[in-house]
Amino acid sequence: MNAAAERLRWKTRVVAVVVILSSVAGNSALSRGMKDQAGGLFTGPFRYLEAFLNPWVVLGVSLLILWALARMALLSWADLSYVLPVTALGYVLTVLSGWVLLAEQVSWQRWAGTLLIVAGVGLVGNTPIRTTARGKAAG
């Protein structure tokens, strides 16, 4: 493998990890913050402002902005058909986060689905990062 291809592989892996971790942490923080909103948001307009000022919600939204930016960067050089399955590993970590950090009950069906995602990530992770010429989309 030449040096440019090796750099692309490492850059892709690092940014994929940022995408995965920012998604998991952002969604977990957002879920925690929204669960702090006793009674729900539909009891008045000030409840939305209160939710936006919740530190967990602020953290969650900030991390999800990082997720979106990192994902955009990743999609700028790697195939969509590579990025989505590889970053789907975040779903597995999100299930673990919900179970461990948020004390959610996770059924065996959810665990089985999570293991199927892991198998798919393993398969896709061993394929080329980019299959199209730069700047050209298949049409």
Protein Blocks (a to p, Z undefined) as FASTA:
>chain_A
ZZklmmmmmmmmmmmmmmmmmmmmmmmmmmmmmmmmghijmlojklmmmmmmpmklmmmm
mmmmmmmmmmmmmmmmpcfklmmmmmmmmmmmmmmmmmmmnopacdfklmmmmmmmmmmm
mmmmmpcfblcdehiacZZ
